[in-house]
Amino acid sequence: MNRVLLFIAAVVAIGLGSIAPIASGQTIGPPLPEYQGSRPVMPGQRPAMDKAISEAFPAPGVSSFNPLTMLEAAGKALPGANSQTPSGSADAPLAALSTPVTILILLTVISLAPAIVLMTTCFPRILIVLGLLKQAIGAQGVPPPQVITALALFMTMLVMAPTYDRVYREAVVPFNRGEIRDAETLWLKARQPIRDFMFDQIEATGNWNSLYTILEYRGIDTSEPEKLTRASVDMISLVPAFMLSELKTAFLLGFRIYLPFLVIDMVISALLISMSIMMLPPVLISLPFKLLLFVMVDGWQLVVGGLLRGFVAGSPLTS
């Protein structure tokens, strides 16, 4: 079982490029050596496959990361991509995986894609703050996790609506009209609003250290930050830096929300101790007071409104 999981993790990197072959009813699989007698055909003896792999995974140090081009090139290295090639030639399709493994890979890719997309939005900050608010109140199971997650998703839609509207106007519409014909231009146009949003949030919170940490790990000199530009930061570095920034901001907001409820718990505990009531849990007494305080100040409107106003609207900046 462990070997199967490791194999799936290795294939996920190129699994997205296999959606088209699967849709046409073809099976997929990683490049496998084809045996000619007792000697396998090793890498370097298949020019088409080696070229496709080199295009899909550029050499280290290349800052450009275009998933559209990578998936297209990775798809060429998979079985069935060159269906017109004679079976006896050196560029013939390789052996395919079984149908159950193919379905498992596809389901894995489909399950990971939404999570990756959500990490480039305001969803993590909103969900963490609402979760900490629930813990601060101390109500077990109220509101349910489904309600918190649904509220966070709807708030994410509100915040990200202008950004995705830019993606639609600047990338999707020109592509449908035929004004954009290559994958590189489409990727640059589609990613720009998302990059602007993430950079705006990092700049608004002042969490540039998270970006410097990622850049230093990747071997980029950050000793003179004033010389760095947004164009020098690729998506591979920007996304984890944005996530670190959002985590820090979310925990700071959660700490501020915790304070008034912590004061109520401390006051109730002091009163119970002063009255020598040791056996009564303080939570039973403090919970009604915390709920009363939260309702009187219209807490949900304050928290949700503060979260929505805390995000900076993206501006069309060049990168």
C-alpha positions as CSV (number, residue, x, y, z in Angstrom):
1,M,0.0,0.0,0.0
2,N,2.8,2.4,0.8
3,R,4.4,1.8,-2.6
4,V,1.1,2.6,-4.3
5,L,0.8,5.9,-2.4
6,L,4.4,6.9,-3.3
7,F,3.7,6.0,-6.9
8,I,0.5,8.2,-6.9
9,A,2.4,11.1,-5.4
10,A,5.0,10.9,-8.1
11,V,2.4,10.7,-10.9
12,V,0.3,13.6,-9.6
13,A,2.9,16.1,-10.9
14,I,2.1,15.1,-14.4
15,G,-1.4,13.8,-13.8
16,L,-3.3,16.9,-14.8
17,G,-2.0,16.5,-18.4
18,S,-3.8,13.2,-18.7
19,I,-7.4,14.6,-18.5
20,A,-7.7,14.8,-22.3
21,P,-6.6,11.2,-22.9
22,I,-8.9,9.9,-20.2
23,A,-11.9,11.9,-21.6
24,S,-11.3,10.1,-25.0
25,G,-11.4,6.7,-23.3
26,Q,-7.6,6.0,-23.3
27,T,-5.5,4.8,-20.4
28,I,-2.4,6.7,-19.2
29,G,0.8,5.9,-17.4
30,P,4.3,7.2,-16.7
31,P,7.1,6.5,-19.2
32,L,8.2,2.9,-18.7
33,P,11.2,1.1,-20.3
34,E,10.2,-1.1,-23.2
35,Y,12.1,-4.3,-23.4
36,Q,13.7,-5.4,-26.6
37,G,14.7,-9.0,-25.9
38,S,16.5,-8.8,-22.5
39,R,17.7,-5.2,-22.8
40,P,15.4,-2.3,-21.8
41,V,15.1,0.9,-23.8
42,M,16.6,3.5,-21.4
43,P,16.0,7.3,-21.4
44,G,17.8,9.0,-24.2
45,Q,16.8,6.4,-26.7
46,R,13.3,7.9,-27.2
47,P,13.8,11.4,-28.6
48,A,10.1,12.4,-28.6
49,M,9.6,11.3,-25.0
50,D,12.8,13.0,-23.8
51,K,11.9,16.2,-25.6
52,A,8.4,16.2,-24.1
53,I,9.7,15.6,-20.5
54,S,12.3,18.4,-20.9
55,E,9.6,20.8,-22.1
56,A,7.3,19.8,-19.2
57,F,9.9,20.2,-16.5
58,P,12.4,23.0,-17.3
59,A,15.8,23.1,-15.8
60,P,16.3,24.5,-12.3
61,G,16.6,28.2,-12.1
62,V,14.0,29.0,-14.7
63,S,11.5,31.4,-13.1
64,S,8.7,30.9,-15.6
65,F,6.1,28.4,-14.5
66,N,3.3,28.0,-16.9
67,P,1.0,25.0,-15.9
68,L,-0.8,25.2,-19.3
69,T,2.4,24.6,-21.2
70,M,3.7,22.0,-18.7
71,L,0.5,20.0,-18.9
72,E,0.5,20.1,-22.7
73,A,4.1,18.9,-22.8
74,A,3.5,16.3,-20.1
75,G,0.5,15.0,-22.0
76,K,2.7,14.4,-25.1
77,A,4.9,12.0,-23.0
78,L,1.9,9.9,-22.0
79,P,0.6,6.9,-23.9
80,G,-2.0,7.7,-26.6
81,A,-0.6,11.2,-27.2
82,N,1.1,10.1,-30.4
83,S,-1.6,7.7,-31.7
84,Q,-0.5,8.3,-35.3
85,T,3.0,6.9,-34.6
86,P,3.6,3.4,-35.8
87,S,3.9,0.8,-33.1
88,G,7.3,-0.4,-34.3
89,S,9.0,3.1,-34.3
90,A,11.1,4.4,-31.4
91,D,8.4,7.0,-30.5
92,A,5.6,4.5,-30.1
93,P,3.3,5.0,-27.1
94,L,4.5,3.4,-23.9
95,A,2.7,0.8,-21.8
96,A,-0.5,2.1,-20.1
97,L,-1.7,1.7,-16.5
98,S,-4.7,-0.3,-15.6
99,T,-8.1,1.3,-15.5
100,P,-8.5,1.3,-11.7
101,V,-5.1,3.0,-11.2
102,T,-6.0,5.5,-13.9
103,I,-9.3,6.3,-12.2
104,L,-7.5,6.6,-8.8
105,I,-5.0,9.1,-10.3
106,L,-7.7,11.2,-11.9
107,L,-9.7,11.3,-8.7
108,T,-6.6,12.4,-6.8
109,V,-5.9,15.2,-9.2
110,I,-9.6,16.4,-9.1
111,S,-9.5,16.4,-5.2
112,L,-6.3,18.4,-5.0
113,A,-7.1,21.1,-7.6
114,P,-9.8,22.9,-5.6
115,A,-7.6,23.0,-2.5
116,I,-4.7,24.5,-4.5
117,V,-7.0,27.2,-6.0
118,L,-8.5,28.1,-2.6
119,M,-5.1,28.7,-1.2
120,T,-4.7,31.6,-3.5
121,T,-7.8,33.3,-2.2
122,C,-8.9,34.8,1.1
123,F,-10.5,31.6,2.2
124,P,-7.8,30.5,4.7
125,R,-7.9,33.7,6.7
126,I,-11.7,33.8,6.9
127,L,-12.0,30.1,7.9
128,I,-9.3,30.3,10.6
129,V,-10.8,33.5,12.1
130,L,-14.3,32.0,12.2
131,G,-12.9,28.8,13.7
132,L,-11.1,30.7,16.5
133,L,-14.3,32.7,17.1
134,K,-16.2,29.5,17.6
135,Q,-13.6,28.2,20.1
136,A,-13.6,31.6,21.9
137,I,-17.3,31.4,22.5
138,G,-16.9,27.9,23.8
139,A,-20.2,26.5,22.4
140,Q,-19.5,22.9,21.5
141,G,-20.6,22.1,18.0
142,V,-22.4,25.4,17.5
143,P,-22.4,26.6,14.8
144,P,-21.7,23.4,13.0
145,P,-18.5,23.1,10.8
146,Q,-20.7,23.0,7.7
147,V,-22.1,26.4,8.5
148,I,-18.7,27.9,9.2
149,T,-17.3,26.5,6.0
150,A,-20.3,27.6,3.9
151,L,-20.1,31.2,5.4
152,A,-16.3,31.3,4.6
153,L,-17.0,30.2,1.0
154,F,-19.6,32.8,0.4
155,M,-17.5,35.5,1.9
156,T,-14.6,34.3,-0.3
157,M,-16.9,34.7,-3.3
158,L,-17.7,38.3,-2.3
159,V,-14.1,39.2,-1.8
160,M,-12.7,37.5,-4.9
161,A,-15.5,38.6,-7.3
162,P,-13.6,41.6,-8.6
163,T,-10.4,39.6,-9.1
164,Y,-12.1,36.8,-11.0
165,D,-14.0,39.3,-13.0
166,R,-10.6,40.7,-14.2
167,V,-9.5,37.1,-15.1
168,Y,-12.7,36.7,-17.2
169,R,-12.4,40.1,-18.9
170,E,-8.6,40.0,-19.5
171,A,-8.1,36.3,-20.3
172,V,-11.2,34.3,-20.9
173,V,-13.0,36.8,-23.2
174,P,-10.0,37.5,-25.4
175,F,-9.3,33.7,-25.6
176,N,-12.9,33.0,-26.7
177,R,-12.6,35.8,-29.4
178,G,-9.4,34.3,-30.7
179,E,-7.3,37.3,-29.7
180,I,-5.2,35.0,-27.5
181,R,-3.9,32.0,-29.4
182,D,-1.0,30.6,-27.4
183,A,-0.9,29.0,-23.9
184,E,1.9,31.3,-22.6
185,T,-0.1,34.5,-23.2
186,L,-3.3,33.0,-21.8
187,W,-1.4,32.0,-18.6
188,L,0.1,35.4,-18.2
189,K,-3.2,37.1,-18.6
190,A,-5.1,34.8,-16.3
191,R,-2.5,34.8,-13.5
192,Q,-2.0,38.5,-13.3
193,P,-5.2,39.4,-11.3
194,I,-4.5,36.6,-8.9
195,R,-0.9,37.8,-8.4
196,D,-2.1,41.4,-7.9
197,F,-4.5,40.2,-5.2
198,M,-1.9,38.2,-3.3
199,F,0.7,41.0,-3.5
200,D,-1.9,43.5,-2.3
201,Q,-2.7,41.5,0.8
202,I,1.0,40.9,1.6
203,E,1.6,44.7,1.2
204,A,-1.5,45.6,3.3
205,T,-0.4,43.4,6.2
206,G,3.3,44.1,5.9
207,N,4.2,40.4,6.0
208,W,7.1,40.7,3.4
209,N,9.3,38.5,5.6
210,S,7.2,35.5,4.5
211,L,8.1,36.2,0.9
212,Y,11.8,36.8,1.7
213,T,11.9,33.5,3.6
214,I,10.6,31.6,0.5
215,L,12.9,33.5,-1.8
216,E,16.0,32.8,0.4
217,Y,15.1,29.1,0.4
218,R,15.1,29.1,-3.4
219,G,18.5,30.7,-3.5
220,I,17.4,34.2,-4.4
221,D,19.4,37.1,-2.9
222,T,17.2,39.2,-0.6
223,S,19.9,41.2,1.1
224,E,18.7,44.3,-0.9
225,P,14.9,44.0,-1.0
226,E,14.5,47.4,-2.7
227,K,16.0,45.9,-5.9
228,L,13.4,43.1,-6.0
229,T,10.4,43.6,-8.2
230,R,7.1,41.8,-8.4
231,A,8.2,40.4,-11.8
232,S,11.1,38.6,-10.1
233,V,8.7,36.6,-7.9
234,D,7.2,33.6,-9.6
235,M,4.0,31.8,-8.6
236,I,5.9,28.9,-6.9
237,S,7.3,31.4,-4.4
238,L,4.3,33.8,-4.2
239,V,1.7,31.2,-3.3
240,P,3.4,29.8,-0.1
241,A,4.5,33.3,0.9
242,F,0.9,34.5,0.6
243,M,-0.3,31.5,2.7
244,L,2.2,32.3,5.4
245,S,1.1,35.9,5.4
246,E,-2.6,34.9,5.7
247,L,-1.9,32.5,8.5
248,K,-0.1,35.2,10.5
249,T,-2.9,37.7,9.9
250,A,-5.6,35.2,10.8
251,F,-4.0,34.3,14.1
252,L,-3.5,38.0,15.0
253,L,-7.2,38.6,14.4
254,G,-8.2,35.5,16.3
255,F,-6.1,36.7,19.3
256,R,-8.0,40.0,19.3
257,I,-11.3,38.2,19.2
258,Y,-10.3,35.9,22.0
259,L,-9.5,38.8,24.5
260,P,-13.0,39.9,25.5
261,F,-14.2,36.3,26.0
262,L,-11.0,35.5,28.0
263,V,-11.8,38.4,30.3
264,I,-15.3,37.0,30.9
265,D,-13.9,33.6,31.7
266,M,-11.4,35.1,34.2
267,V,-14.0,37.2,35.9
268,I,-16.4,34.2,36.3
269,S,-13.6,32.0,37.6
270,A,-12.6,34.6,40.1
271,L,-16.2,34.9,41.3
272,L,-16.6,31.2,41.7
273,I,-13.4,30.9,43.6
274,S,-14.3,33.8,45.9
275,M,-17.6,32.1,46.7
276,S,-15.8,28.7,47.3
277,I,-17.7,27.1,44.5
278,M,-14.9,24.8,43.3
279,M,-16.9,21.9,41.8
280,L,-19.0,24.0,39.3
281,P,-17.2,24.3,35.9
282,P,-16.7,28.0,35.1
283,V,-17.7,27.3,31.4
284,L,-21.3,26.6,32.5
285,I,-21.6,30.1,33.9
286,S,-19.5,32.0,31.5
287,L,-21.1,30.6,28.3
288,P,-24.4,32.4,28.7
289,F,-22.6,35.7,29.5
290,K,-20.4,35.3,26.4
291,L,-23.4,34.6,24.2
292,L,-25.2,37.6,25.7
293,L,-22.3,39.9,25.1
294,F,-21.9,38.6,21.5
295,V,-25.5,39.1,20.7
296,M,-25.7,42.6,22.3
297,V,-22.8,43.9,20.2
298,D,-24.0,42.2,17.1
299,G,-20.9,40.1,17.0
300,W,-21.4,38.3,13.7
301,Q,-21.9,41.5,11.8
302,L,-18.8,43.0,13.4
303,V,-16.6,40.0,12.7
304,V,-17.8,39.4,9.1
305,G,-17.8,43.1,8.3
306,G,-14.3,43.5,9.7
307,L,-13.0,40.5,7.7
308,L,-14.6,41.8,4.5
309,R,-13.1,45.3,5.0
310,G,-9.7,43.9,5.9
311,F,-9.0,42.7,2.3
312,V,-7.5,45.2,-0.1
313,A,-9.2,45.4,-3.5
314,G,-6.8,44.3,-6.3
315,S,-5.5,46.9,-8.6
316,P,-4.3,46.3,-12.1
317,L,-0.5,46.5,-11.6
318,T,2.1,45.2,-14.0
319,S,4.2,42.3,-12.9
